[in-house]
Amino acid sequence: MDVNVLTEMCLVQLSLSGVHEGEKVIVLSQGDERLDYADAFLAAGRRLGCQMYHMRLPASMPETGAWAVGKTGLAAIPDAVEALKQADMVVDLIFLLFSDEQMAIQASGTRVLTAVEPAPLLARLMPTKQLRERVEVGAELLAKAKTMRITSKHGTDVVYKLGVYPTMSEYGYTDQPGRWDHWPAAFVFTGGADDGVDGTIVLAPGDVLLPFNTYVREPVTYTIEKGFIRDIRGGLDAELIKSYMATFNDPRGFGMSHVGWGLDHRANWHGLTQFPGGMGMELRSFYGNVMFSTGPNNELGGPNNTACHLDIPMRNCSLFLDDEPMVLDGQIAVKEMQHVFG
């Protein structure tokens, strides 16, 4: 993407995130990855009158074959974490989510924005204030609920006991101290009680496996008892999921993580066919998807910090909060969260 176009995009993003003259903003990158993003954010921030800095970590170690969330190069550089804590905002180009280092940075009052998706996707899913309002409606409803039930015509019927963990909202920018967000994103989520998720989840063809960045080809059945997956059955997809999880050698990977629904009408379910190099944020955000996750819940303040994490956005599900429908067969059911198509 043209550097001037990317800079203008970053200028809009930083403006939405409340960046203003005199603030200290640090752009965090690693090796040679996304240096064009770093340059664009630095240029945009200078136009807003900010103190702009670029912290560039050494290139990452060779891949192990597992997406180990929460593991970052910052863990070995505590002085770098201390420096980041002194910023008003950190632009994260390496993906710090679930890490102790990001939590420490946020706890200091520094707001964090992650931007790792392909530039054309960032452009198409530019955050808007209207989308934020839609997400915040969902967050308000979710925060009040005591139970969440998810069903589908394929056999899903699972209940989450809520109220233990906070509700989180993502709408693609952050203008509040200590808040994290991810560009692009538009969904709302929370976590069930550690022993409070029970039932069956059946993945259907077309549901999404992240970080595999693939679509489910045949049904996969999860049996969940007291917050942990007790059984995964199906064909090849089920075997791949179990094989992947086994590489972590961590039984906590079978715990249930966050759960919620997507709200961006511009996000495409078929997005993996367009941007196969991304992390799947478009798939987490597409309108009316219901996504459940497995593994860590430390992002929500829970005790599970396993590196074994899967996000699974599902189509055509229904989601109820205290028996009130939020999503019905993949369509948003609450007027204040709906987008009028056409």
Secondary structure, DSSP 8 states (H G I E B T S, - for coil): --HHHHHHHHHHHHHHTT--TT-EEEEEEETTBTHHHHHHHHHHHHHTT-EEEEEEE-------SS--TT--GGGG-HHHHHHHHTSSEEEESS--TT-HHHHHHHHTT-EEEE--S-HHHHHHT---HHHHHHHHHHHHHHHH-SEEEEEETTS-EEEEE-SSS--EEE-S---STT-EEESS--EEEEE--TT-EEEEEEE-TT-EEBTTTEE--S-EEEEEETTEEEEEEESHHHHHHHHHHHTT--GGGGBEEEEEEE-BTT--GGGGGT-TTS-SHHHHHBTT-EEEEES--GGGT-S---S--EEEEESSEEEEETTEEEEETTEE--GGG-----
